[in-house]
Amino acid sequence: MSVADQFILFLASFAANWFSALSGGGAGLIQFPMLIFLGLPFGIALATHKVATVFLGFGAALRHWRESHLERRFSLAIVGAGVPGVALGASVILYVPERPAILALGLLTLGLGLYSMFKPRLGMDYAPRNRAGSGLAVGLAGLFVVGFLNGSITSGSGLFLTLWLVRHFGLDYKRAVAYTMVLGGVLWNATGAAVLGVLGNVQWSWMPVLLVGALLGGYLGSHVAIVKGNLWVKRAFEVTTILIGLKLIAG
């Protein structure tokens, strides 16, 4: 890559991961298309993007860990239910017809943002629920499905995890984003990256620039989310989901 292309890649990576860390997902809105624009084929761009998002998780985790909002048992449930779904999704994505899946995903993602907008109090208060019995079982099944989406799609999968944690488990947006960034960003994305790295190809020569952009963007975006609080995070979530949904529908 030329120096100019590396600079463009860094700016795209930083911006994508800053927004993602603030809103609870959506790095693929900017980063994945930019990898294709700079010359990578779809499959290689997908694997490269997935590996880079692991470093987003590390950057965000460095900031969120200091707040100590993560509960150990609940974290284990998110990892245990979601990781198998991630592995399955990453295993099948390279064989799925692209356009119908993207269109359906765009409509669903747009619906997430509109749903949150028309629920003014959604995610504003911390009211944990569904931690046992049938409620927990439904929650774990939902985490598996969201994990499958995380492994198989490139734009906005973290947003599904954020909203599921808010809607079903009663988290506020700030706590939900912390779980999404630390557990989804590191462990879920690492699983998807490992599977795609085996089945596909990663453009490793581009990784240093993506790594720096992801670490800085993830850390600073998480800092803004923590400092500004739930209303900022909720609005960022809504804007990001609507933009991603419209982009995916437009193609």
Backbone torsions as a table, in degrees:
resi	resn	phi	psi	omega
1	MET	NA	146.6	173.5
2	SER	-74.0	165.4	178.8
3	VAL	-61.7	-39.2	179.8
4	ALA	-63.6	-42.6	178.8
5	ASP	-65.1	-38.5	177.7
6	GLN	-64.3	-38.1	178.7
7	PHE	-66.5	-43.1	177.3
8	ILE	-60.9	-43.1	-180.0
9	LEU	-63.2	-41.3	178.9
10	PHE	-63.8	-46.3	-179.9
11	LEU	-60.7	-42.7	179.3
12	ALA	-63.9	-42.9	-179.9
13	SER	-64.7	-45.7	-179.8
14	PHE	-61.6	-48.3	-178.9
15	ALA	-62.4	-44.8	-178.6
16	ALA	-61.2	-44.1	-175.7
17	ASN	-78.3	-28.4	173.5
18	TRP	-63.4	-50.3	178.6
19	PHE	-62.1	-40.4	-178.0
20	SER	-64.1	-44.1	-179.9
21	ALA	-67.2	-30.1	179.3
22	LEU	-76.6	-40.9	-171.7
23	SER	-98.9	-11.6	-179.3
24	GLY	92.0	28.6	177.6
25	GLY	140.0	169.6	176.0
26	GLY	109.1	13.0	179.9
27	ALA	-59.8	-31.3	-178.4
28	GLY	-67.6	-15.5	178.8
29	LEU	-58.8	-37.4	-178.3
30	ILE	-107.9	-48.3	-168.9
31	GLN	-68.4	-46.4	-176.7
32	PHE	-63.7	-49.3	176.5
33	PRO	-60.5	-33.3	-179.9
34	MET	-66.0	-36.6	177.3
35	LEU	-62.9	-39.5	177.1
36	ILE	-68.8	-42.0	179.4
37	PHE	-59.5	-36.4	-179.2
38	LEU	-82.9	1.8	168.8
39	GLY	119.1	0.3	-179.2
40	LEU	-83.5	138.3	171.8
41	PRO	-63.5	160.7	-174.5
42	PHE	-52.9	-52.1	-175.3
43	GLY	-62.3	-42.7	179.8
44	ILE	-69.8	-39.8	177.5
45	ALA	-62.1	-39.9	179.6
46	LEU	-62.0	-49.5	-179.4
47	ALA	-65.1	-40.8	-179.7
48	THR	-65.0	-43.6	178.3
49	HIS	-61.6	-43.1	-177.7
50	LYS	-63.7	-41.3	176.9
51	VAL	-63.4	-42.6	-177.8
52	ALA	-63.6	-33.0	-178.5
53	THR	-67.8	-19.7	175.3
54	VAL	-61.7	-38.8	-179.6
55	PHE	-72.7	-27.1	168.9
56	LEU	-57.8	-46.2	179.1
57	GLY	-60.0	-41.4	179.3
58	PHE	-64.8	-44.0	179.3
59	GLY	-61.6	-44.3	178.4
60	ALA	-66.9	-38.9	-178.9
61	ALA	-62.5	-35.9	179.3
62	LEU	-58.4	-35.1	-179.3
63	ARG	-86.2	-43.3	-176.2
64	HIS	-70.5	-30.3	-176.4
65	TRP	-60.7	-30.3	-179.8
66	ARG	-68.6	-21.7	-178.8
67	GLU	-83.8	-20.3	176.5
68	SER	55.9	42.7	179.0
69	HIS	-90.9	-8.9	-173.8
70	LEU	-85.0	127.6	177.1
71	GLU	-91.8	134.7	-171.6
72	ARG	-62.9	-49.1	-176.3
73	ARG	-65.9	-41.2	178.9
74	PHE	-66.6	-37.6	177.1
75	SER	-62.1	-42.2	178.8
76	LEU	-63.5	-36.0	178.2
77	ALA	-65.5	-41.9	179.6
78	ILE	-63.6	-43.5	-179.7
79	VAL	-69.0	-46.2	-176.2
80	GLY	-65.2	-35.9	-179.7
81	ALA	-83.3	-32.9	-173.0
82	GLY	-86.0	-36.7	-175.4
83	VAL	-59.6	-44.1	176.5
84	PRO	-60.6	-36.8	176.9
85	GLY	-65.1	-40.4	177.8
86	VAL	-60.2	-47.7	-179.2
87	ALA	-60.5	-42.3	179.3
88	LEU	-65.6	-45.6	-179.3
89	GLY	-61.9	-42.7	179.4
90	ALA	-67.2	-26.8	-178.8
91	SER	-74.2	-28.3	-173.8
92	VAL	-105.3	-14.6	-170.5
93	ILE	-62.0	-35.2	-177.2
94	LEU	-70.8	-8.0	-178.2
95	TYR	-114.1	5.0	-176.7
96	VAL	-95.1	136.8	175.0
97	PRO	-55.6	129.3	-167.5
98	GLU	-73.5	-52.6	-169.0
99	ARG	-65.7	-47.2	178.5
100	PRO	-60.2	-39.2	179.4
101	ALA	-65.2	-41.2	-179.2
102	ILE	-67.1	-40.0	179.3
103	LEU	-63.7	-45.4	178.4
104	ALA	-62.2	-41.2	179.1
105	LEU	-64.1	-40.3	179.7
106	GLY	-61.8	-44.1	178.6
107	LEU	-62.7	-42.1	-179.8
108	LEU	-66.5	-43.5	-179.3
109	THR	-64.7	-43.1	176.2
110	LEU	-59.3	-40.1	178.2
111	GLY	-62.6	-35.0	177.8
112	LEU	-60.9	-47.2	-179.1
113	GLY	-64.0	-43.3	179.5
114	LEU	-66.0	-38.5	178.3
115	TYR	-60.3	-46.2	-179.6
116	SER	-65.4	-38.4	180.0
117	MET	-62.3	-38.4	-177.2
118	PHE	-88.1	7.2	173.4
119	LYS	-121.1	82.0	-170.8
120	PRO	-57.6	-32.7	-177.0
121	ARG	-93.7	-2.9	-178.5
122	LEU	-61.8	123.5	176.2
123	GLY	77.5	7.2	-179.4
124	MET	-88.1	-22.3	-178.3
125	ASP	-125.4	148.6	178.7
126	TYR	-91.2	109.9	-178.4
127	ALA	-138.9	75.3	-173.1
128	PRO	-59.9	140.8	-180.0
129	ARG	-154.9	173.4	177.5
130	ASN	56.2	46.4	179.0
131	ARG	-101.8	6.1	179.3
132	ALA	-155.1	164.4	173.6
133	GLY	63.7	-146.8	-175.8
134	SER	-65.1	-33.6	178.0
135	GLY	-61.7	-40.7	177.4
136	LEU	-67.7	-39.9	-180.0
137	ALA	-61.4	-44.1	177.3
138	VAL	-64.0	-40.1	179.3
139	GLY	-62.9	-41.3	179.1
140	LEU	-67.0	-39.5	176.6
141	ALA	-62.1	-41.1	176.9
142	GLY	-63.3	-38.7	177.7
143	LEU	-64.4	-36.7	176.7
144	PHE	-62.9	-45.0	179.5
145	VAL	-63.4	-44.2	178.4
146	VAL	-64.1	-37.3	175.4
147	GLY	-61.2	-40.8	176.8
148	PHE	-59.7	-43.6	178.0
149	LEU	-63.6	-39.1	178.8
150	ASN	-61.7	-40.4	-179.6
151	GLY	-75.3	-23.3	-169.4
152	SER	-107.1	-19.0	-176.6
153	ILE	-116.5	166.1	-173.1
154	THR	-110.5	-21.0	-173.2
155	SER	-121.5	112.2	167.8
156	GLY	88.0	10.7	-176.2
157	SER	-64.0	-33.5	177.7
158	GLY	-63.1	-27.6	179.2
159	LEU	-64.9	-33.6	177.8
160	PHE	-65.4	-42.0	178.0
161	LEU	-64.0	-44.6	179.4
162	THR	-57.3	-49.1	-177.5
163	LEU	-69.2	-35.5	178.2
164	TRP	-64.1	-40.1	178.4
165	LEU	-66.3	-35.4	178.2
166	VAL	-72.6	-51.2	-171.3
167	ARG	-73.3	-45.0	-173.7
168	HIS	-91.7	-38.6	-174.5
169	PHE	-99.1	-2.8	172.7
170	GLY	77.3	21.2	177.7
171	LEU	-78.4	154.6	167.9
172	ASP	-81.2	168.1	-173.6
173	TYR	-62.9	-38.5	-176.4
174	LYS	-64.7	-43.9	177.3
175	ARG	-67.5	-40.5	-179.2
176	ALA	-61.4	-41.8	178.5
177	VAL	-64.7	-37.0	177.7
178	ALA	-60.4	-46.6	177.5
179	TYR	-62.7	-42.4	-178.8
180	THR	-62.6	-45.4	-177.1
181	MET	-70.7	-43.5	-175.5
182	VAL	-77.3	-49.4	-176.0
183	LEU	-86.4	-50.4	177.9
184	GLY	-67.4	-43.6	-176.7
185	GLY	-66.1	-37.1	-177.6
186	VAL	-95.8	-62.5	-170.7
187	LEU	-76.1	-46.4	178.3
188	TRP	-64.3	-48.5	-178.1
189	ASN	-66.5	-33.2	176.7
190	ALA	-64.1	-37.6	176.5
191	THR	-63.9	-48.4	178.0
192	GLY	-62.0	-39.6	179.5
193	ALA	-64.8	-39.3	179.9
194	ALA	-64.6	-44.3	-179.5
195	VAL	-66.2	-46.9	-179.8
196	LEU	-67.8	-30.1	177.3
197	GLY	-66.7	-32.6	178.1
198	VAL	-78.5	-44.2	-175.9
199	LEU	-81.2	-27.3	-177.5
200	GLY	-122.9	-154.9	-179.2
201	ASN	-128.3	142.9	179.0
202	VAL	-112.2	136.5	177.1
203	GLN	-84.6	82.5	-172.4
204	TRP	-64.6	-28.3	-177.7
205	SER	-67.1	-19.6	177.9
206	TRP	-90.2	-9.1	-170.0
207	MET	-66.6	-37.6	-179.8
208	PRO	-56.4	-43.0	179.1
209	VAL	-65.8	-43.7	179.1
210	LEU	-64.1	-37.3	-179.6
211	LEU	-61.8	-48.5	-179.0
212	VAL	-63.2	-44.9	179.4
213	GLY	-62.3	-40.0	-178.8
214	ALA	-69.1	-44.2	-179.4
215	LEU	-62.9	-48.2	-178.6
216	LEU	-67.8	-46.3	-179.9
217	GLY	-62.9	-42.9	179.7
218	GLY	-62.7	-43.6	-178.7
219	TYR	-67.1	-49.2	-175.7
220	LEU	-70.8	-36.3	176.1
221	GLY	-64.0	-40.4	177.9
222	SER	-66.5	-36.5	177.7
223	HIS	-61.3	-44.6	179.1
224	VAL	-63.2	-42.2	-179.9
225	ALA	-60.7	-41.2	-178.5
226	ILE	-70.5	-42.7	-176.5
227	VAL	-71.5	-42.4	-174.4
228	LYS	-80.7	-30.3	174.5
229	GLY	93.5	-172.1	-168.1
230	ASN	-63.6	-39.2	-176.0
231	LEU	-64.2	-43.1	177.6
232	TRP	-61.8	-45.1	-178.3
233	VAL	-64.8	-41.8	178.9
234	LYS	-60.0	-46.5	180.0
235	ARG	-65.4	-40.5	177.5
236	ALA	-63.0	-40.8	177.3
237	PHE	-59.8	-46.7	-177.0
238	GLU	-65.4	-44.7	179.1
239	VAL	-62.7	-43.8	-177.3
240	THR	-65.6	-44.7	-178.8
241	THR	-64.9	-40.4	179.9
242	ILE	-65.4	-43.3	178.8
243	LEU	-62.7	-45.3	179.9
244	ILE	-63.6	-44.1	-179.9
245	GLY	-59.4	-46.1	-180.0
246	LEU	-65.1	-39.4	179.4
247	LYS	-64.2	-43.7	-178.8
248	LEU	-67.2	-38.7	179.4
249	ILE	-66.6	-40.6	-178.9
250	ALA	-68.8	-27.3	179.5
251	GLY	83.9	NA	NA
